[in-house]
Amino acid sequence: MQYNFSDRLKNLSGNAIREIFKLVNKPDMISFAGGLPATQCLPVQFINEFADQLLKGENACSLLQYGETEGYMPLRHAIIDYVKRVGINDIDINNVLIVSGGQQGIDLSFKAFINKGDYILVENPTYLAALHIAKMYQANVIGVDSPDDDGIDIDDLEYKIKKYNPKVFYIVSNFSNPTGKTLSLEKRKQIAYITAKYNVITVEDDPYRELRYSGEHLPSIKSFDKAGNVIYVSSFSKLISPSLRVGIAIADKNIIAKLTIGKQGTDVHTVTLSQAIAEKFLSGNYLFPHIEKSIPLYREKRDLMISSIKQYMPPYFKHTMPQGGLFIWGEFTNGASAVKNFNKAIENKVAYVCGCDFFADGKGENCIRLNFSNASSENIVRGIKKLAAVFNGDIK
Protein backbone atom coordinates (compact mmCIF):
# COMPACT_ATOMS: atom_id res chain seq x y z
CA MET A 1 0.00 0.00 0.00
CA GLN A 2 1.18 3.52 -0.76
CA TYR A 3 0.75 5.78 2.27
CA ASN A 4 -0.15 9.42 1.90
CA PHE A 5 1.70 10.85 4.89
CA SER A 6 1.12 14.40 6.11
CA ASP A 7 3.30 17.18 4.73
CA ARG A 8 4.82 17.70 8.16
CA LEU A 9 6.16 14.14 8.32
CA LYS A 10 6.65 12.77 4.85
CA ASN A 11 9.97 14.55 4.23
CA LEU A 12 11.16 14.56 7.85
CA SER A 13 14.03 12.22 8.70
CA GLY A 14 14.74 10.79 12.14
CA ASN A 15 16.63 12.57 14.89
CA ALA A 16 20.32 11.87 14.21
CA ILE A 17 21.14 10.88 17.78
CA ARG A 18 18.14 8.56 18.01
CA GLU A 19 19.36 6.86 14.85
CA ILE A 20 22.93 6.59 16.14
CA PHE A 21 21.66 4.91 19.31
CA LYS A 22 20.70 1.95 17.15
CA LEU A 23 24.37 1.60 16.19
CA VAL A 24 26.01 2.22 19.55
CA ASN A 25 23.96 -0.14 21.73
CA LYS A 26 26.73 -2.69 21.59
CA PRO A 27 28.95 -3.61 24.53
CA ASP A 28 32.20 -2.98 22.64
CA MET A 29 31.19 0.41 21.19
CA ILE A 30 32.66 3.57 22.73
CA SER A 31 30.00 6.24 22.36
CA PHE A 32 30.62 9.97 22.54
CA ALA A 33 27.35 10.46 20.65
CA GLY A 34 24.60 10.76 23.25
CA GLY A 35 23.97 13.17 26.08
CA LEU A 36 23.53 10.57 28.78
CA PRO A 37 24.35 11.38 32.39
CA ALA A 38 26.99 9.18 33.99
CA THR A 39 25.61 5.87 35.22
CA GLN A 40 27.33 6.49 38.56
CA CYS A 41 25.33 9.72 38.92
CA LEU A 42 21.90 8.12 38.61
CA PRO A 43 20.43 8.21 42.16
CA VAL A 44 19.00 4.70 42.10
CA GLN A 45 18.82 4.33 45.88
CA PHE A 46 16.99 7.62 46.42
CA ILE A 47 14.50 6.93 43.63
CA ASN A 48 13.85 3.46 44.99
CA GLU A 49 13.27 4.83 48.50
CA PHE A 50 11.07 7.69 47.33
CA ALA A 51 8.95 5.48 45.09
CA ASP A 52 8.53 3.01 47.94
CA GLN A 53 7.47 5.77 50.36
CA LEU A 54 5.06 7.31 47.88
CA LEU A 55 3.41 4.03 46.88
CA LYS A 56 3.01 2.99 50.51
CA GLY A 57 1.58 6.35 51.52
CA GLU A 58 -2.05 7.36 51.86
CA ASN A 59 -1.99 9.21 48.52
CA ALA A 60 -0.66 6.24 46.54
CA CYS A 61 -3.82 5.73 44.50
CA SER A 62 -4.00 9.40 43.51
CA LEU A 63 -0.42 9.16 42.20
CA LEU A 64 -1.54 6.36 39.88
CA GLN A 65 -4.65 8.18 38.65
CA TYR A 66 -4.98 10.89 36.02
CA GLY A 67 -3.55 14.19 37.20
CA GLU A 68 -3.84 17.88 36.36
CA THR A 69 -2.34 18.85 33.03
CA GLU A 70 -0.58 21.78 34.69
CA GLY A 71 1.28 19.37 36.95
CA TYR A 72 1.47 17.88 40.43
CA MET A 73 0.64 20.76 42.74
CA PRO A 74 3.37 20.16 45.37
CA LEU A 75 6.00 20.11 42.61
CA ARG A 76 4.67 23.29 41.02
CA HIS A 77 4.97 25.07 44.37
CA ALA A 78 8.49 23.71 44.83
CA ILE A 79 9.46 24.97 41.37
CA ILE A 80 8.55 28.55 42.36
CA ASP A 81 11.39 28.43 44.89
CA TYR A 82 13.68 26.39 42.65
CA VAL A 83 13.76 28.95 39.81
CA LYS A 84 14.77 31.74 42.17
CA ARG A 85 18.26 30.28 41.68
CA VAL A 86 18.20 31.59 38.11
CA GLY A 87 16.79 34.98 39.08
CA ILE A 88 13.15 34.27 38.29
CA ASN A 89 11.13 35.92 41.06
CA ASP A 90 7.63 37.29 41.56
CA ILE A 91 5.85 34.36 39.92
CA ASP A 92 2.97 32.24 41.13
CA ILE A 93 1.49 28.86 40.35
CA ASN A 94 -0.10 30.18 37.14
CA ASN A 95 3.36 30.78 35.67
CA VAL A 96 4.44 27.14 36.09
CA LEU A 97 3.77 24.16 33.85
CA ILE A 98 5.27 20.72 34.41
CA VAL A 99 6.22 19.08 31.11
CA SER A 100 7.37 15.62 30.05
CA GLY A 101 11.04 16.50 29.74
CA GLY A 102 12.46 19.80 28.59
CA GLN A 103 12.02 18.79 24.97
CA GLN A 104 8.25 18.85 25.40
CA GLY A 105 8.59 22.42 26.64
CA ILE A 106 10.27 23.32 23.36
CA ASP A 107 7.62 21.46 21.38
CA LEU A 108 4.71 23.13 23.18
CA SER A 109 6.29 26.57 22.79
CA PHE A 110 6.70 26.09 19.04
CA LYS A 111 3.21 24.59 18.80
CA ALA A 112 1.73 27.65 20.52
CA PHE A 113 3.35 30.26 18.27
CA ILE A 114 4.43 28.76 14.94
CA ASN A 115 2.30 28.53 11.81
CA LYS A 116 3.46 26.90 8.59
CA GLY A 117 5.98 29.17 6.88
CA ASP A 118 6.80 31.26 9.96
CA TYR A 119 10.43 32.02 10.79
CA ILE A 120 12.36 30.78 13.80
CA LEU A 121 15.82 32.03 14.71
CA VAL A 122 18.31 29.72 16.42
CA GLU A 123 21.94 29.92 17.40
CA ASN A 124 24.11 28.33 14.71
CA PRO A 125 24.82 25.54 15.69
CA THR A 126 22.02 24.57 18.06
CA TYR A 127 20.29 21.63 19.73
CA LEU A 128 19.31 19.29 16.90
CA ALA A 129 15.96 18.31 18.47
CA ALA A 130 14.89 21.96 18.33
CA LEU A 131 15.59 21.93 14.59
CA HIS A 132 13.63 18.68 14.29
CA ILE A 133 10.64 20.17 16.13
CA ALA A 134 10.74 23.36 14.06
CA LYS A 135 10.63 21.30 10.86
CA MET A 136 7.72 19.34 12.28
CA TYR A 137 5.74 22.59 12.44
CA GLN A 138 6.94 23.49 8.93
CA ALA A 139 8.82 26.58 10.05
CA ASN A 140 11.66 28.28 8.21
CA VAL A 141 14.70 28.04 10.47
CA ILE A 142 17.44 30.68 10.26
CA GLY A 143 20.76 30.41 12.09
CA VAL A 144 22.27 33.33 13.99
CA ASP A 145 26.08 33.55 13.86
CA SER A 146 27.86 32.46 17.03
CA PRO A 147 31.60 32.92 16.48
CA ASP A 148 32.54 33.93 20.02
CA ASP A 149 33.14 31.92 23.18
CA ASP A 150 30.36 33.84 24.95
CA GLY A 151 27.66 32.96 22.46
CA ILE A 152 25.75 34.55 19.63
CA ASP A 153 26.56 37.69 17.70
CA ILE A 154 24.03 40.21 19.03
CA ASP A 155 24.31 42.42 15.94
CA ASP A 156 23.53 39.44 13.70
CA LEU A 157 20.57 38.56 15.93
CA GLU A 158 19.06 42.03 15.54
CA TYR A 159 19.82 42.11 11.82
CA LYS A 160 18.02 38.81 11.25
CA ILE A 161 15.09 39.80 13.43
CA LYS A 162 14.63 42.87 11.22
CA LYS A 163 15.10 40.86 8.03
CA TYR A 164 12.92 37.82 8.78
CA ASN A 165 10.41 39.05 11.38
CA PRO A 166 10.60 35.73 13.27
CA LYS A 167 7.93 34.49 15.65
CA VAL A 168 10.42 32.72 17.93
CA PHE A 169 14.08 32.81 18.92
CA TYR A 170 15.43 29.61 20.52
CA ILE A 171 18.66 29.41 22.50
CA VAL A 172 20.43 27.21 25.07
CA SER A 173 21.83 29.78 27.51
CA ASN A 174 24.26 27.68 29.59
CA PHE A 175 26.81 25.17 28.22
CA SER A 176 25.05 25.04 24.90
CA ASN A 177 24.25 21.80 23.22
CA PRO A 178 26.30 21.20 21.06
CA THR A 179 29.14 23.69 21.61
CA GLY A 180 29.35 23.96 25.39
CA LYS A 181 29.36 27.78 25.12
CA THR A 182 27.71 29.97 27.76
CA LEU A 183 26.09 33.33 27.08
CA SER A 184 27.73 36.25 28.86
CA LEU A 185 25.73 38.34 31.31
CA GLU A 186 25.64 41.29 28.94
CA LYS A 187 24.38 39.20 26.03
CA ARG A 188 21.57 37.81 28.21
CA LYS A 189 20.44 41.35 28.95
CA GLN A 190 20.69 42.33 25.29
CA ILE A 191 18.69 39.30 24.14
CA ALA A 192 15.90 40.10 26.59
CA TYR A 193 15.83 43.73 25.43
CA ILE A 194 16.07 43.14 21.67
CA THR A 195 13.52 40.33 21.48
CA ALA A 196 11.05 42.36 23.56
CA LYS A 197 11.64 45.40 21.33
CA TYR A 198 10.68 43.44 18.21
CA ASN A 199 7.97 41.30 19.84
CA VAL A 200 9.79 37.99 19.40
CA ILE A 201 9.10 35.07 21.72
CA THR A 202 12.36 33.78 23.24
CA VAL A 203 12.54 30.14 24.27
CA GLU A 204 15.40 29.84 26.76
CA ASP A 205 16.43 26.20 27.13
CA ASP A 206 18.46 25.62 30.29
CA PRO A 207 18.89 21.93 31.21
CA TYR A 208 22.61 22.05 32.09
CA ARG A 209 22.93 25.11 34.36
CA GLU A 210 23.58 23.23 37.60
CA LEU A 211 26.37 21.17 35.97
CA ARG A 212 28.99 23.92 36.28
CA TYR A 213 32.59 22.85 36.90
CA SER A 214 34.31 26.24 36.91
CA GLY A 215 33.32 29.92 36.86
CA GLU A 216 30.22 31.53 38.36
CA HIS A 217 26.53 30.89 37.80
CA LEU A 218 24.72 33.55 35.76
CA PRO A 219 21.10 34.70 35.93
CA SER A 220 18.76 33.49 33.21
CA ILE A 221 17.60 35.52 30.23
CA LYS A 222 14.13 35.17 31.75
CA SER A 223 15.30 37.11 34.82
CA PHE A 224 15.68 40.19 32.58
CA ASP A 225 12.28 39.72 30.92
CA LYS A 226 10.19 42.87 31.37
CA ALA A 227 7.71 42.26 28.55
CA GLY A 228 6.61 38.67 29.23
CA ASN A 229 8.08 37.34 25.97
CA VAL A 230 10.55 34.80 27.41
CA ILE A 231 9.65 31.15 28.04
CA TYR A 232 12.11 29.47 30.39
CA VAL A 233 12.42 25.70 29.87
CA SER A 234 14.45 23.35 32.02
CA SER A 235 14.59 19.70 32.99
CA PHE A 236 15.60 17.22 35.67
CA SER A 237 16.81 14.73 33.06
CA LYS A 238 20.51 15.51 33.53
CA LEU A 239 20.20 16.19 37.27
CA ILE A 240 18.11 13.23 38.45
CA SER A 241 17.18 10.81 35.67
CA PRO A 242 16.26 11.10 31.97
CA SER A 243 13.63 8.38 32.18
CA LEU A 244 11.55 10.25 34.77
CA ARG A 245 10.69 12.71 31.94
CA VAL A 246 10.09 15.68 34.22
CA GLY A 247 10.72 19.22 33.01
CA ILE A 248 9.40 22.72 33.61
CA ALA A 249 8.19 25.69 31.60
CA ILE A 250 7.99 29.14 33.21
CA ALA A 251 6.23 31.95 31.35
CA ASP A 252 3.53 34.59 31.45
CA LYS A 253 0.28 33.04 32.65
CA ASN A 254 -1.39 33.63 29.27
CA ILE A 255 1.38 31.68 27.54
CA ILE A 256 1.20 28.91 30.14
CA ALA A 257 -2.54 28.63 29.52
CA LYS A 258 -1.92 28.01 25.80
CA LEU A 259 0.93 25.57 26.45
CA THR A 260 -1.40 23.68 28.78
CA ILE A 261 -4.03 23.35 26.06
CA GLY A 262 -1.35 22.09 23.69
CA LYS A 263 -0.21 19.53 26.27
CA GLN A 264 -3.76 18.28 26.82
CA GLY A 265 -3.80 17.08 23.22
CA THR A 266 -0.41 15.39 23.53
CA ASP A 267 -0.07 13.38 26.73
CA VAL A 268 -2.80 14.72 29.10
CA HIS A 269 -0.27 15.14 31.93
CA THR A 270 3.30 14.28 32.91
CA VAL A 271 3.62 11.04 34.89
CA THR A 272 2.47 11.94 38.40
CA LEU A 273 4.69 9.42 40.18
CA SER A 274 7.74 10.85 38.40
CA GLN A 275 6.67 14.36 39.43
CA ALA A 276 6.24 13.26 43.05
CA ILE A 277 9.74 11.74 43.04
CA ALA A 278 11.18 14.99 41.67
CA GLU A 279 9.31 16.94 44.36
CA LYS A 280 10.88 14.70 47.02
CA PHE A 281 14.34 15.63 45.73
CA LEU A 282 13.49 19.32 46.06
CA SER A 283 11.49 19.49 49.27
CA GLY A 284 13.78 17.09 51.11
CA ASN A 285 16.92 18.97 50.07
CA TYR A 286 18.36 15.94 48.28
CA LEU A 287 18.89 17.44 44.83
CA PHE A 288 21.75 19.85 45.40
CA PRO A 289 23.85 17.54 47.60
CA HIS A 290 23.41 14.91 44.89
CA ILE A 291 24.57 17.38 42.22
CA GLU A 292 27.56 18.40 44.35
CA LYS A 293 28.63 14.75 44.49
CA SER A 294 28.23 14.39 40.72
CA ILE A 295 30.19 17.48 39.67
CA PRO A 296 33.71 16.22 40.56
CA LEU A 297 33.15 13.12 38.41
CA TYR A 298 31.94 15.16 35.44
CA ARG A 299 34.77 17.66 35.84
CA GLU A 300 37.29 14.81 35.84
CA LYS A 301 35.77 13.33 32.67
CA ARG A 302 35.77 16.72 30.93
CA ASP A 303 39.39 17.36 31.86
CA LEU A 304 40.43 13.88 30.77
CA MET A 305 38.76 14.25 27.37
CA ILE A 306 40.35 17.65 26.81
CA SER A 307 43.82 16.41 27.79
CA SER A 308 43.35 13.35 25.54
CA ILE A 309 42.32 15.58 22.64
CA LYS A 310 45.42 17.72 23.12
CA GLN A 311 47.63 14.65 23.29
CA TYR A 312 46.23 12.54 20.45
CA MET A 313 44.02 14.53 18.05
CA PRO A 314 45.65 16.24 15.05
CA PRO A 315 46.85 19.85 15.49
CA TYR A 316 44.18 21.10 13.07
CA PHE A 317 41.41 19.99 15.46
CA LYS A 318 40.11 23.09 17.26
CA HIS A 319 37.84 22.50 20.25
CA THR A 320 35.84 24.36 22.90
CA MET A 321 36.68 24.48 26.62
CA PRO A 322 33.26 24.32 28.32
CA GLN A 323 32.89 25.43 31.94
CA GLY A 324 30.10 22.91 32.41
CA GLY A 325 27.52 20.75 30.71
CA LEU A 326 28.17 17.50 28.88
CA PHE A 327 29.70 18.37 25.50
CA ILE A 328 32.87 19.41 23.72
CA TRP A 329 32.60 20.80 20.20
CA GLY A 330 35.38 20.26 17.71
CA GLU A 331 36.20 21.61 14.26
CA PHE A 332 38.71 20.21 11.77
CA THR A 333 40.21 23.41 10.40
CA ASN A 334 41.77 21.55 7.47
CA GLY A 335 38.26 20.71 6.22
CA ALA A 336 38.31 17.01 7.15
CA SER A 337 34.80 15.62 6.83
CA ALA A 338 33.13 14.22 9.96
CA VAL A 339 30.40 12.85 7.70
CA LYS A 340 32.73 10.90 5.41
CA ASN A 341 34.73 9.53 8.35
CA PHE A 342 31.70 8.54 10.44
CA ASN A 343 31.34 4.98 9.11
CA LYS A 344 35.07 4.44 9.48
CA ALA A 345 34.80 5.51 13.12
CA ILE A 346 31.84 3.19 13.70
CA GLU A 347 33.77 0.29 12.16
CA ASN A 348 36.51 1.05 14.68
CA LYS A 349 34.01 1.01 17.55
CA VAL A 350 33.79 4.71 18.37
CA ALA A 351 30.85 7.06 17.73
CA TYR A 352 30.25 10.81 17.62
CA VAL A 353 27.61 13.13 16.16
CA CYS A 354 28.40 14.98 12.94
CA GLY A 355 28.31 18.74 13.24
CA CYS A 356 26.01 19.31 10.26
CA ASP A 357 23.10 17.85 12.24
CA PHE A 358 23.19 20.94 14.49
CA PHE A 359 23.19 23.67 11.83
CA ALA A 360 20.05 25.30 10.49
CA ASP A 361 21.75 25.70 7.11
CA GLY A 362 23.37 22.25 6.95
CA LYS A 363 26.91 23.51 7.43
CA GLY A 364 29.35 21.94 9.87
CA GLU A 365 30.48 18.88 7.92
CA ASN A 366 33.96 19.43 9.37
CA CYS A 367 32.65 19.57 12.96
CA ILE A 368 31.82 16.98 15.61
CA ARG A 369 30.10 16.92 18.99
CA LEU A 370 31.72 14.81 21.68
CA ASN A 371 29.95 13.78 24.89
CA PHE A 372 32.23 13.03 27.84
CA SER A 373 29.73 12.29 30.61
CA ASN A 374 28.77 8.67 30.00
CA ALA A 375 32.01 6.98 28.92
CA SER A 376 34.41 5.51 31.46
CA SER A 377 37.79 7.16 31.97
CA GLU A 378 39.46 4.27 30.19
CA ASN A 379 37.08 4.53 27.23
CA ILE A 380 37.50 8.30 26.98
CA VAL A 381 41.22 7.83 26.37
CA ARG A 382 40.74 4.77 24.11
CA GLY A 383 37.97 6.48 22.15
CA ILE A 384 39.93 9.67 21.50
CA LYS A 385 42.91 7.58 20.38
CA LYS A 386 40.61 5.76 17.95
CA LEU A 387 39.21 9.04 16.59
CA ALA A 388 42.70 10.43 16.21
CA ALA A 389 43.71 7.37 14.20
CA VAL A 390 40.68 7.83 11.93
CA PHE A 391 41.25 11.53 11.28
CA ASN A 392 45.03 11.26 11.07
CA GLY A 393 44.55 8.73 8.27
CA ASP A 394 46.17 5.92 10.22
CA ILE A 395 43.09 3.75 9.61
CA LYS A 396 42.11 3.18 6.00
N, C-alpha and C positions, 0 to 999 in steps of 0.2 A: 504494500500500500504506500502511496505517496502522501506524506503528511504536509499539510499547509500550516506551518508554524507561524506564530505571530511575528510581525516585523521586529519587535524588540528582542526576540530570541533567535531568529533563524540565522542571523549572521554573527551571533555572539559566540566566541570561543570560551573555553573553560579558563578559570583562574589559573595562572601559571604555576603557582605554588601548590594548589590542590592537585594539579596534574603531576608535578614532580614528586609529590608524596607517594604516588603509585610506584615510582621507580626506587625511592630511597627506603622503603619499608623492608629492608633486607638487613640481616644481622651484621654483614661485613661491609655495609655502605657507611662511609663517613659523610654526614649531611651537614652542610653549612647553609642549607636552603630555607628551612622553616624559621619560625619565630617562637619556638617552643621555650618555655621556661625550663630551667634545669630540673631534672628529676629529683635531685636532692632538696630542691626548694619547694616541692609540693607538700603542703602541710597535711599529710595523710592522717596522722594521729588526731589533730584538732578536728578535721572534718568528720572523722569517724565518731569522735566524742560528741560533737555538736549535733550530728544527725541522730545519734542515739538518744541524747537528751530531748531533742525536739519531738521525736517520734514516740517517746515514752511520756511526754507531757500531756497536759489536759487539752491543749490546742492541736493535737496531732491530726485529728480528722480534718480540721480546717486547713491545715497545710497541704493536705492531699486533695482538697476540693478546688473548684475554680476560684480564682482570686480577682481582685480589681485590676483592670488594665493598667492603671497608673502605677501600680506596684504595691508591695507589702508595706503597710503603713509604718510599722516600726523602722524599717530600713529607710523609707523616705525621710522620716524625721532625723535619723542618724546621718543621712547624706547632707542635710542642711549644715550640720556642724563640720562634716568631713570636708566640704568644699571651701570652708573658710581658710584652709591651708593654701589655697591657690588665689586667695583674695576676693572670693565671691561672697559678699555679705548682703544683708538686707533682702533675703529671699524667704519665701514661705513654701508650704507644701505644694502650692499650685504651680511653682516653678520647677518641680522635680518630677521626672518620669524615669521609672526603672525599665531598662531595655534588655533584650536578650543578647548581651555582648555589645561592645562599642560599635561593631560593624552595623548592627541594626539601627543604632542612633544615626549613623551616616545615611543609611538607606531611608529611614523615615524623614530625615531632613530634606533629602533630595526629592523624595516622594511629595512632600508638602509644598515645594516651591518650583519644581522643574516641570515644564511642559516640553513636548517634542520640539526640538529645534532651538531651545533656549541655550544660552552660553553659561558654562561653568569655568571659573579660573582655578587652577591648582598650581602648587609649587612644582617646578620641573627639575628633578624627578619627584614623584610622590608615591603614596601608598597605592599599590596596584589594585586593591579591592575597591578603592574609591573610584578609580577609572572604570572598573568593571560595572559598578553600580550606576555611574553616570551614563555609560553606554546603554545599560538596561532601560533607562528612562529617555533614551534617544536624544541626549544632550550633545551639544558641541563643546568639546573640552579643549581649553587653551592653556598652555603652560606658561608660567611666569618665571623669568630667569632667576636662578639662585646660585650665583658664582661665588658668594662669600661664605666664610665659615659661620657667620651669624645669621644665615638664612637669606630669604628672598631679596631681590632688588626692589626697593620701595618705589623708585621712579618707574620701573617697568610695570609694577602692579597698577599704579595710577594710570599710566599710559594705556594699558590694556583694558582697564575698567572704562575709560573714556571711549576706546575704540569699539569694544564689543558689547557694552552695556549688559554685563552678566547678571544673572539672578543670584548666583552663589559663588563664594570664594571658599575653598577648602584648604586647610593647612594642618599639619602636625607640628605643634609648637615646641615640644621638647624631644630631643634625641630622635629626630625625624626618621620615619621608616620611608625610604631606605638608607638615607645618608648618615644618620646619626647627628646631624646638625641641630643646634638649638637657637631659636630666635633671641636676639638681644632684647633687653628691656625697652630700648628706644623704638625698635621695630615693632614690638607689641603695641606700644602706644600709637604709633603711626598707622598700623593696620586698623585698629579700632576707630581712629579718627577718619581715615580715608574711606573705609567701607561704609561708615555711617553717613558721611558727606554725600556719597553717591547711591545711597539706599541699596546696598548689597548685603545680603545675608552672609555672615561668616560662620562656617562650621569649623570650630577649633577642636581637633582630635588630640587627646592628651592621655594615652594609656601608659606612657613610660615615665612620667614625671618623678615618681617616687624612687625609681631605679637610677639614682644619681651617685656616681662614684668619685667625683671631684667637682670643685666649684660650688656655687651657691644656688639654691632654688630661686626661681623667678616667678612673679605673679602671672596669672593667666591673661590672655588677651581679653577674656570675658570680664576680668576685674576692671578694665578700662572702658567697658561698654556703657555709654550714656544714652544710647538711642534704642536699646533693646533689639539690636540686629545680630547679636552673637549667640550662637548655640554652642554650649560647651558639652563635649562628649568625652566620657572616660569609661574605664572598664576595670574589673578586678581579675581579668584573665591572666595578666602577667604577675599580679601580686598575690593571688590566692590560687586559682585554678582555671584554666581555659574551659574545661568541660562544665563548670557551673553555669556559664553563659549569663553572667550578671554584669550589666553596665548601667551607666547613668546618662541622662540628658538634662541639662539645666538651661532654661531659656525663659523669655517672657511668657507669662501665663497664656496669652493668646496663641503663641506658637506651640506651647506644650499641649494645649487643647487639640490642635490640629494633628500633632504627632500622635496623640493618643487615639484619635479616630483612625489614623493610618495603621496603627498597631493592632487595633481591634480586628481589622481585616486580614491580618497576617498571622498572628499566633495567639490572639486573645489576651494573654498575659505571660510574663516571664515566669518560669518555674518557681512556685512559692517556696518550696523547700530550699532551693538554692539561694533565694533571697534571704530566708531566715538564717541560713548558715553564714552568709555574708554579714548580716546584721550582728550576729554573735561575735564575729571578728572585730567589728567596730565598737559595739557597746561594751564588750568585755576587755577592751584594750589589748587584743591579741595581734592585730594587724601590724602595727608599726614595730613592735619587738620582732615579729617574724621577718619583716622586711630588713631590719637591721642585721639579722643573722644571715640573710641571703646576700646582702650587698658585698661583703668581702669575697665570697665565692665568685660572683659575677665580675668583680673588679679584677680578680686574679685571672679569670678566663680572658677578659678583654686584653689585659696586659700581655698575656702569653701569646694571644693571636697576633698582636701588634709586633711583639719582638720576633715571632716566627716569620711574619711577613718581611720584616727588615732583614732577617738573616737569609731567607731562602728565595723570596720572590724576586723577579728581575728588577733592575734599577729603574726601568720605565713604568713600573707599577706605582701609581700615586694613590694614597689612601687617606681617609679621614681619621681623626683622633677624637672619637666621641667621649664626652664627659659622663655619659650614662646610656641607658637603653640596652639594646640587644644586637646592634648591627654596626658593621664597618663597611664603608662604601669604597670601592676601588676602581681606578681608571687606568687602562693601558694606554699610555701617552704615545706609543708607537703605532697605535691603531689596531693592535691585535684583537681579533673578534672573539668575544665571549660566546657568541652564538655558534660559530663554527667549531669551537673547541669544546662545546658542552658535551657532546656524545663521547668524545675522547676522555673527558674527565669522568663521565659515568662509567665507561668501560674500565677505568682505573679506580673505581670505587670511591669517588668523591663527588659531591654535588654542591652546586651554588645556584643562584638565580641570576639570569641574564639581565643586564641593566635596561635593555630596551622595553622590558615589561613594565617599567615604572615611569616611562615618559609619555606625556600626552601626544607628542608628535612622532613617537616611534624611534627617536634617537637613542643613543646609549649602547650601541652594539659592542663598543669597546669597554663597557663597564660591567661590574659584578657587585652583587650584594652578598656579604658574608655574615652569617649568624654565628656568634661565639657562645651563646648561653647554654646550648643543650649538649654539645660534644664534650667528651672527657678531655682532660688535659693532654693525655697521650694522643688522642685522636686529633686534637687541634694541631699539634706539631706534625703528626703523620699526614694529616689532610693538607696542610699548607705545603709540605714537601711535595706531595703528589701534584698539587696545582702548579707549583713552581716547575716541576718536570714537564707538565703539559705545555705551559706557556713559554718555557725556555726552549721547547722543541726537542727535549730529551726523549719524549715518548712519541713515536710515530703512529 
